[in-house]
Amino acid sequence: MTTPDRLVLNPVHHLSGEVALPGSKSISNRALLLAAQATGTTELTNLLDSEDTQVMRQALGALGVQVERHGNIDLVQGRGGALCRETSVDLALNLGLAGTAYRPLAAALCTGYGTFVLDGIERMRERPVGDLVDALLPLGANISYLRNTGFPPIRIEANGLAGGETRIRGDVSSQFLTSLLMAAPMARAPVRVHLTTELTSKPYIDITLSLMARFGVEVQHRDYDDFRIEPTPYTSPGRFLVEGDASSASYFLAAGAIRGGGITVRGIGAQSVQGDVRFIEVLKQMGAHVSVLDSSISVGPAPLRGIDVDLNHIPDAAMTVAVLALFAEGTTSIRNIANWRVKETDRLSAMATELRKLGATVEEGADSLRVTPPEQLRSAEIDTYGDHRMAMCFSLAALGGVPVTIRDPACVGKTFPDYFEVFARLAA
């Protein structure tokens, strides 16, 4: 029985149609923050309306930034510089579980003035922020921890960023480098950032650099390990279209590869700046029929085969590959995904646990997952751990001829509030 805390997905024997994607979460929150700091008014079209972007909007509102929604358009009145320039301000912000709001805001607030406490829900207090803080301190930031060193909540006593040189790891979360780069142009002197490790999720940094350029700031770098940013004001591009969310597209594209009449997603394509669009390369390797146009991607079913692949560059879409492995012949090995462990939950452990419930043989490594499908999937009740991507990924198991129950289905509100309604329409 379907209840508010459980959603029963009956076996899906045919699935086809088109999906208009919601705006990208990664692009939406970056664009909101850059628009808020830019000179002029920015018209954002197709901005994602979800928990993560609502958290960012609310935080910006508390800081005095005007964001007005008119249908599918958000008008952001830019501050023409730092978000807050009043030393008397003393503000506490609860940012829930929104990493795409917490980390960039932590860096951005250092460029102005005032005192700020940034906190979140209990899981956010388990997600590291120390590498970002350690990189901001040499640039003149004043940040302290209020509970556990290296983790939220933090207190920022902002007095602007002086600039200079700093170092940061690149192998824990690309959000740390993104946050540092976006704040750097507002320092009083040039900023130079050296990476101390290999960069993980490089395509997400490409998104950051692309958006900064749209708002008038060019970042110089040498092979993604040495970045130089000059003091440069952000300027509004006037109008900015947020492309569809490529991570969310992966669930529908995977479904199209499993069975039915094929799926077309609109809002991403050959011109997409998001790294997760490269999920289609994995689909091709596994044997699916894929067609790509400038602003749409279509996938049709075919016999799928297991593959051995490094998916460090698309960690979110890599979760979809793990579930898609249930429908492939042979074993699928997904490597170099250690950063799954510091996401909304420990995704490596969670994926292994839930895949086993469906009958798969799973080997969980420190940074890898090997999945061998069963001859026949078992019906299961899937725990989502409050993680939106767990819920959406495991909806695909209903294509295996068994009913699947998703616990806490409302967690998809973080990025795709009407996901299950769209899934049901395609399966009708």
C-alpha positions as CSV (number, residue, x, y, z in Angstrom):
1,M,0.0,0.0,0.0
2,T,1.2,3.5,-0.9
3,T,1.5,5.8,2.1
4,P,3.1,9.3,2.6
5,D,6.3,7.6,3.7
6,R,6.2,4.7,1.2
7,L,5.6,4.6,-2.5
8,V,4.9,1.3,-4.2
9,L,6.0,1.1,-7.8
10,N,4.2,-1.7,-9.6
11,P,6.1,-3.6,-12.3
12,V,6.6,-1.4,-15.4
13,H,6.5,-3.4,-18.6
14,H,6.6,-0.5,-21.1
15,L,7.9,3.0,-20.8
16,S,8.2,5.7,-23.4
17,G,7.7,9.4,-24.1
18,E,9.4,12.8,-23.7
19,V,10.6,14.6,-20.6
20,A,11.1,18.4,-20.3
21,L,13.9,18.5,-17.7
22,P,13.8,20.9,-14.7
23,G,16.7,23.3,-14.5
24,S,20.1,22.0,-13.4
25,K,20.7,22.2,-9.6
26,S,24.4,22.9,-10.0
27,I,23.8,25.7,-12.5
28,S,20.8,27.1,-10.7
29,N,22.5,27.7,-7.3
30,R,25.7,29.0,-9.0
31,A,23.7,31.4,-11.2
32,L,21.6,32.7,-8.2
33,L,24.7,33.5,-6.2
34,L,26.6,35.1,-9.1
35,A,23.5,37.2,-10.0
36,A,23.2,38.3,-6.4
37,Q,26.8,39.6,-6.4
38,A,26.7,41.1,-9.9
39,T,26.0,44.7,-11.0
40,G,22.6,44.9,-12.6
41,T,19.5,42.8,-12.8
42,T,19.6,39.2,-14.0
43,E,16.7,37.4,-15.6
44,L,17.1,33.7,-14.8
45,T,14.9,31.4,-16.9
46,N,14.1,27.7,-16.0
47,L,15.7,28.1,-12.6
48,L,15.2,24.9,-10.7
49,D,12.4,25.1,-8.0
50,S,13.5,22.6,-5.4
51,E,14.6,22.3,-1.8
52,D,18.2,23.2,-2.6
53,T,17.4,26.3,-4.6
54,Q,14.8,27.4,-2.1
55,V,17.5,27.2,0.6
56,M,19.7,29.5,-1.5
57,R,16.9,31.9,-2.3
58,Q,15.9,32.1,1.4
59,A,19.5,32.7,2.4
60,L,19.9,35.5,-0.2
61,G,16.7,37.0,1.0
62,A,17.9,37.1,4.6
63,L,21.0,38.9,3.3
64,G,18.8,41.5,1.6
65,V,19.0,40.3,-2.0
66,Q,15.7,40.7,-3.9
67,V,14.7,37.6,-5.9
68,E,11.3,37.8,-7.5
69,R,9.6,34.9,-9.3
70,H,7.4,35.6,-12.3
71,G,6.2,32.3,-13.8
72,N,9.3,30.6,-15.2
73,I,11.5,33.7,-14.7
74,D,13.4,34.8,-11.6
75,L,14.6,38.4,-11.4
76,V,17.6,38.9,-9.2
77,Q,18.6,42.4,-8.2
78,G,22.4,42.3,-8.0
79,R,24.3,43.9,-5.1
80,G,27.2,45.0,-7.2
81,G,29.7,43.3,-4.9
82,A,29.7,41.5,-1.6
83,L,26.4,40.1,-0.3
84,C,26.8,42.0,3.0
85,R,28.9,45.1,3.7
86,E,27.6,46.1,7.2
87,T,29.8,45.2,10.1
88,S,26.9,45.4,12.5
89,V,25.1,42.4,10.8
90,D,24.9,39.3,13.0
91,L,23.0,36.5,11.1
92,A,22.4,32.8,11.5
93,L,21.6,30.8,8.4
94,N,20.3,27.2,8.4
95,L,21.1,25.7,5.0
96,G,19.5,22.3,5.5
97,L,21.4,19.6,3.5
98,A,22.1,21.9,0.5
99,G,25.9,21.6,-0.2
100,T,25.5,23.7,-3.3
101,A,24.3,26.5,-1.1
102,Y,26.5,25.9,2.1
103,R,30.0,25.8,0.6
104,P,29.7,28.7,-1.9
105,L,27.9,30.9,0.6
106,A,30.6,30.2,3.2
107,A,33.2,31.6,0.8
108,A,31.1,34.4,-0.6
109,L,30.3,35.8,2.9
110,C,34.0,36.1,3.6
111,T,34.3,38.7,0.9
112,G,32.1,41.2,2.7
113,Y,31.5,42.3,6.3
114,G,29.4,41.1,9.3
115,T,29.2,38.0,11.5
116,F,27.5,34.8,10.2
117,V,26.8,31.4,11.6
118,L,26.2,28.7,8.9
119,D,24.5,25.5,10.0
120,G,22.4,22.7,8.6
121,I,20.6,19.5,9.5
122,E,22.4,16.8,11.3
123,R,23.7,15.1,8.1
124,M,25.1,18.4,6.9
125,R,27.1,18.5,10.2
126,E,28.7,15.3,9.0
127,R,29.7,16.6,5.6
128,P,33.3,18.1,5.6
129,V,34.0,21.8,5.0
130,G,37.5,21.9,6.5
131,D,39.4,21.9,3.2
132,L,37.5,25.0,2.1
133,V,38.0,26.8,5.4
134,D,41.8,25.9,5.3
135,A,42.0,27.4,1.8
136,L,40.1,30.6,2.8
137,L,42.2,31.4,5.9
138,P,45.5,32.3,4.1
139,L,43.4,34.8,2.0
140,G,42.3,36.7,5.1
141,A,39.1,34.9,6.2
142,N,38.2,34.6,9.8
143,I,36.4,31.4,10.3
144,S,35.9,29.2,13.4
145,Y,34.2,25.9,14.1
146,L,31.3,25.8,16.6
147,R,31.2,22.0,17.1
148,N,33.6,19.6,15.4
149,T,36.7,20.8,13.7
150,G,36.4,20.5,9.9
151,F,32.6,20.3,9.9
152,P,29.6,22.6,10.2
153,P,28.4,24.7,12.0
154,I,30.9,27.5,11.4
155,R,31.2,31.1,12.4
156,I,32.4,33.7,9.9
157,E,33.6,37.1,11.1
158,A,33.9,38.7,7.7
159,N,36.2,41.6,7.0
160,G,36.8,41.1,3.3
161,L,39.4,38.9,1.6
162,A,42.9,40.3,1.1
163,G,43.9,37.9,-1.7
164,G,47.2,36.1,-2.1
165,E,48.1,32.5,-2.6
166,T,46.4,29.4,-1.1
167,R,46.3,25.6,-1.6
168,I,43.3,23.2,-1.6
169,R,42.7,19.5,-2.1
170,G,40.8,18.6,-5.2
171,D,39.9,14.9,-4.4
172,V,37.2,15.3,-1.8
173,S,34.6,17.5,-3.4
174,S,34.7,19.8,-6.4
175,Q,32.4,22.2,-4.4
176,F,35.4,23.3,-2.3
177,L,37.2,24.6,-5.4
178,T,34.1,26.0,-7.0
179,S,33.3,28.0,-3.8
180,L,36.9,29.3,-3.7
181,L,37.0,30.3,-7.3
182,M,33.6,32.1,-7.2
183,A,34.6,34.2,-4.2
184,A,38.1,35.0,-5.5
185,P,37.3,37.8,-7.9
186,M,36.0,39.9,-5.0
187,A,39.3,39.8,-3.1
188,R,41.2,43.0,-2.8
189,A,44.3,41.5,-4.6
190,P,44.8,38.7,-7.1
191,V,44.2,35.2,-5.9
192,R,46.3,32.2,-6.9
193,V,45.0,28.7,-6.1
194,H,47.2,25.6,-6.2
195,L,45.7,22.1,-6.1
196,T,47.5,19.7,-3.8
197,T,45.8,16.5,-5.2
198,E,44.2,15.4,-8.5
199,L,40.9,17.1,-9.2
200,T,37.8,15.0,-8.8
201,S,34.6,15.7,-10.8
202,K,36.4,18.1,-13.2
203,P,33.3,18.7,-15.3
204,Y,31.7,20.5,-12.3
205,I,34.6,22.9,-12.4
206,D,34.0,23.5,-16.1
207,I,30.4,24.5,-15.1
208,T,31.8,27.0,-12.6
209,L,34.3,28.5,-15.0
210,S,31.6,28.8,-17.8
211,L,29.2,30.6,-15.5
212,M,31.8,32.9,-14.1
213,A,32.7,33.9,-17.7
214,R,29.0,34.6,-18.4
215,F,29.1,37.0,-15.5
216,G,32.2,38.7,-16.8
217,V,35.1,37.0,-14.9
218,E,37.7,34.9,-16.7
219,V,39.8,32.5,-14.7
220,Q,43.3,31.6,-15.9
221,H,44.5,28.1,-15.1
222,R,47.1,25.6,-16.0
223,D,45.8,22.0,-16.5
224,Y,43.3,22.5,-13.6
225,D,46.0,22.5,-10.9
226,D,47.0,26.2,-10.8
227,F,44.4,28.9,-11.0
228,R,44.8,32.7,-11.1
229,I,42.0,35.1,-10.6
230,E,42.2,38.9,-10.8
231,P,40.0,41.3,-8.8
232,T,37.1,41.7,-11.2
233,P,33.5,42.8,-10.5
234,Y,30.7,40.4,-11.6
235,T,28.4,42.0,-14.2
236,S,24.9,40.7,-15.1
237,P,24.6,39.1,-18.5
238,G,21.0,40.4,-18.5
239,R,19.3,37.1,-19.4
240,F,20.5,33.6,-18.5
241,L,18.8,30.3,-19.4
242,V,19.4,27.5,-17.0
243,E,19.8,24.3,-19.0
244,G,18.0,21.1,-17.9
245,D,19.5,18.9,-15.2
246,A,21.7,16.3,-16.7
247,S,21.9,14.3,-13.5
248,S,18.1,14.0,-13.4
249,A,18.1,13.1,-17.1
250,S,20.2,10.0,-16.3
251,Y,17.2,8.1,-14.8
252,F,15.0,8.6,-17.8
253,L,17.8,7.9,-20.3
254,A,18.6,4.7,-18.4
255,A,14.9,3.7,-18.4
256,G,14.9,4.2,-22.1
257,A,17.8,1.8,-22.4
258,I,16.1,-1.0,-20.5
259,R,12.7,-1.5,-22.2
260,G,9.8,0.2,-23.9
261,G,9.6,2.5,-26.9
262,G,12.4,4.8,-26.0
263,I,12.8,8.1,-24.1
264,T,13.7,11.6,-25.2
265,V,14.8,14.2,-22.7
266,R,14.7,17.9,-23.7
267,G,16.8,20.7,-22.2
268,I,20.2,19.1,-22.6
269,G,22.2,17.9,-25.6
270,A,25.4,18.3,-27.6
271,Q,25.7,21.9,-26.4
272,S,25.4,21.1,-22.7
273,V,28.0,22.5,-20.3
274,Q,27.2,19.8,-17.6
275,G,29.6,16.9,-17.2
276,D,26.8,14.4,-16.5
277,V,25.7,14.6,-20.1
278,R,28.6,12.2,-20.6
279,F,26.4,9.5,-19.1
280,I,25.4,8.8,-22.6
281,E,28.9,7.5,-23.3
282,V,28.3,4.9,-20.7
283,L,25.0,4.0,-22.2
284,K,26.7,3.5,-25.6
285,Q,29.4,1.3,-24.0
286,M,26.6,-0.9,-22.4
287,G,24.9,-1.2,-25.8
288,A,22.0,1.2,-25.8
289,H,20.8,3.1,-28.8
290,V,21.6,6.8,-28.3
291,S,20.8,9.8,-30.5
292,V,22.1,13.3,-29.5
293,L,20.9,16.7,-30.9
294,D,21.8,20.2,-29.7
295,S,19.1,20.3,-27.1
296,S,17.7,16.8,-26.7
297,I,18.9,13.2,-26.2
298,S,17.0,10.1,-27.2
299,V,17.7,6.5,-25.9
300,G,16.2,3.2,-27.1
301,P,16.5,-0.2,-25.6
302,A,19.0,-2.9,-26.6
303,P,20.6,-5.9,-24.9
304,L,22.9,-4.4,-22.3
305,R,26.3,-5.7,-21.2
306,G,28.3,-5.1,-18.1
307,I,31.4,-2.8,-18.3
308,D,34.4,-1.8,-16.3
309,V,34.6,2.0,-16.1
310,D,36.1,4.9,-14.2
311,L,33.3,7.4,-13.4
312,N,35.1,9.9,-11.2
313,H,34.0,12.6,-13.7
314,I,30.2,11.9,-13.3
315,P,29.7,10.8,-9.7
316,D,26.0,11.6,-9.5
317,A,25.1,9.8,-12.8
318,A,27.4,6.9,-11.8
319,M,24.7,6.0,-9.2
320,T,22.3,5.4,-12.2
321,V,24.9,3.1,-13.8
322,A,25.0,1.0,-10.6
323,V,21.2,0.3,-10.9
324,L,21.4,-0.1,-14.7
325,A,23.9,-2.9,-14.0
326,L,20.9,-5.0,-12.8
327,F,19.8,-5.2,-16.4
328,A,23.1,-5.9,-18.0
329,E,24.7,-9.3,-18.9
330,G,27.8,-9.9,-16.7
331,T,29.4,-7.8,-14.0
332,T,29.6,-4.0,-14.0
333,S,32.6,-2.4,-12.2
334,I,32.4,1.3,-11.3
335,R,35.7,2.7,-10.1
336,N,37.2,5.9,-8.6
337,I,34.0,7.0,-6.8
338,A,35.3,7.5,-3.2
339,N,33.6,10.9,-3.1
340,W,30.3,9.1,-2.9
341,R,31.0,8.7,0.8
342,V,30.7,12.4,1.6
343,K,27.5,13.1,-0.3
344,E,23.9,13.3,1.2
345,T,24.7,9.9,2.6
346,D,27.5,7.3,2.3
347,R,26.4,6.4,-1.2
348,L,28.8,3.5,-1.6
349,S,27.5,1.7,1.4
350,A,23.9,2.6,0.7
351,M,24.0,1.5,-2.9
352,A,25.6,-1.8,-2.0
353,T,23.0,-2.5,0.7
354,E,20.0,-1.7,-1.4
355,L,21.3,-3.5,-4.6
356,R,21.7,-6.7,-2.5
357,K,18.0,-6.4,-1.4
358,L,17.1,-6.8,-5.1
359,G,19.2,-10.0,-5.4
360,A,22.4,-8.5,-6.9
361,T,25.8,-9.8,-5.9
362,V,27.8,-6.7,-4.8
363,E,31.4,-6.1,-3.9
364,E,32.0,-2.7,-2.1
365,G,35.5,-1.4,-2.2
366,A,37.0,1.7,-0.7
367,D,36.3,3.6,-3.9
368,S,34.5,1.1,-6.2
369,L,31.4,-1.0,-6.6
370,R,31.1,-4.3,-8.6
371,V,27.6,-5.4,-9.4
372,T,26.5,-8.7,-10.8
373,P,22.8,-9.0,-11.5
374,P,20.6,-11.9,-10.3
375,E,18.8,-14.1,-12.8
376,Q,15.6,-12.5,-11.6
377,L,15.2,-9.4,-9.5
378,R,13.5,-9.7,-6.1
379,S,10.8,-7.4,-4.8
380,A,12.2,-5.1,-2.2
381,E,11.6,-2.2,0.1
382,I,14.3,0.4,-0.7
383,D,15.7,2.7,2.0
384,T,16.7,6.0,0.6
385,Y,18.6,7.5,3.6
386,G,17.0,10.9,2.9
387,D,19.0,11.0,-0.4
388,H,17.1,12.1,-3.4
389,R,19.3,10.2,-5.9
390,M,18.8,6.9,-4.1
391,A,15.0,7.3,-4.5
392,M,15.2,8.2,-8.2
393,C,17.8,5.6,-9.1
394,F,16.0,2.7,-7.5
395,S,12.7,3.6,-9.3
396,L,14.3,1.9,-12.3
397,A,14.1,-1.5,-10.5
398,A,10.4,-1.5,-11.3
399,L,11.4,-2.2,-14.9
400,G,12.6,-5.6,-13.7
401,G,9.2,-7.2,-13.5
402,V,8.8,-6.9,-9.7
403,P,7.1,-4.3,-7.5
404,V,9.5,-2.0,-5.7
405,T,8.7,0.1,-2.6
406,I,10.5,3.4,-2.2
407,R,10.7,4.7,1.4
408,D,10.6,8.4,2.0
409,P,9.7,9.2,-1.6
410,A,9.4,12.9,-0.8
411,C,13.2,13.2,-0.5
412,V,13.2,13.8,-4.3
413,G,12.0,17.3,-3.5
414,K,15.7,18.3,-3.1
415,T,16.1,18.4,-6.9
416,F,13.0,17.0,-8.7
417,P,9.8,17.4,-6.7
418,D,7.5,15.8,-9.3
419,Y,9.9,13.0,-10.4
420,F,7.5,10.1,-9.6
421,E,4.6,11.8,-11.3
422,V,6.7,12.1,-14.5
423,F,7.9,8.5,-14.1
424,A,4.3,7.3,-13.8
425,R,3.2,9.3,-16.9
426,L,6.0,7.7,-19.0
427,A,4.9,4.2,-17.7
428,A,1.2,4.7,-18.3
